[in-house]
């Protein structure tokens, strides 16, 4: 049953839980209110369940942990609160789990431990989760999308993320990761092993230290990065966007940036960079270039 993007309002009837043969229920992008009925835990045949983009409140019913056949669970963009019930960790068949944009809290990632071994999508951004990113996160070897940003996560980013060979998108932005010290960015070296990585953002954390040569698709504004932009950045031929604003980078703008023919966004404002702006460039797709808050000269 797919009722996505209608004008459904009011509460979800508890009687839906009596539809024991239901395989799919998609109620996303409506105006539903109230809570997620605990009776949904009775639909043992459930394989796909989505109530994302509604106005649901309350907690995630622990009864959902009985849905052993569930592969896709989308609960994002609601007003759900509380912690993730331990029973959900038993859903070993899940391939996609999205809890983004709620008011969920607790140490979810550490509590996961070895749960959800088949996940390809884990999206829990824009919540109030605490704790660290555990080394065991890398046990979900098939992860393609990992959205952890805009929570209260702390500590170092584990180097073990580099074993996630299928990872395409990694979001760590708007958190409290790092210690503002040298070594915070060591995990970047491991990410160079992920050839499929296309979107990577870790802006507005507490990362410190020198920007390493191993940078890949990145977004780093409002950390405390220093040093120079390495010339090796010109080897990142698939790079489309660079955000390096609001740091303490110094030195000259490397001429190798001109090799990035797919680059369309470059923001290096609010740094200590200077010198000449190379005019011989192959950045024909450049749409947005922000060099503000610094005096520059153009090569003739």
C-alpha positions, 0 to 999 in steps of 0.5 A: 500500500503506497499512499505517499504524497497525498493529503492525509491528516490526523492519526494513523489508525491502530486498526492498520496493525490488523492487516497481517498480510501487508508487505509494504506501507508507505505513508511518507510526505503527508500531514499525519499526526499522533504516534506510530501505532504499536500494533504495527509490530503485529504485521509480521510480513512487513518488508518496507515501512515509511512514515517519513516527512509527517508530524508524528510524535512520541517514541519509536515503538519497541514492537517494531523490533518484531518485524523480522522481515523488514528491509527498509525503515524510514522514520525521518523528518518527524518529531520523534523523541526518546532513544532507539528501542533495543528491540530494533537492533534485532532487525538483521534484515534491514538494508536501509534505516533512516531516522534523520531529522527527529529529536532522538537521543542516546548513544545509538551508534555504540549500542548498535555494535554488530547489529544491521550487518546488511545495511547500505544506508544508515541516516541518523543526521539532525538528531541529538545522538551522543557518544563516539563513532565506534570502530565497529561501524566498519563491520557494516561492510556494504554501507554506501551512505552514512549520514551522521551529521548534526548530532552531538557526537564526540571523539576521533573519527576511526580510521577503520571507516576506510574499509567501507569500500562501497561508501559513496556519501559520508556526512560528519558535519555540524558536530563536536568531533575532534579535539582541536589538535594535531592528528585529528585528521589522520582518518583522511588517509584511510578514506583514500582507499574508497574509490567510490566516495563522491560526497564527503563533508566534515565542516563545523566540528572541532578538527585541528591540525594541518590539512594532509596531502590525502584530502579527497572530496571534502568540506572543511569550513569552521574547523581549525585547519592550518598549513598550506593547500597541497599541490596534490589537490590537482590530482582529484579529477572527480572533485566538484566542490571544495569548501575550505573557508573559515580556517587558518590556511596560509601560503599560495593558491596552488596552480594545480587547481586549474587541473580540476575540470569538473570543479564548479564550487570553490570557497577559500574565503576567511583564510590567510592565503594570498598571492596571485590567482592563476588565470590559466585554468581548465575549470570551465565548469566553475560557477561559484568562486568565493575568495573574499576577505583577502587581497588577491592579484591576478597574473597577467 
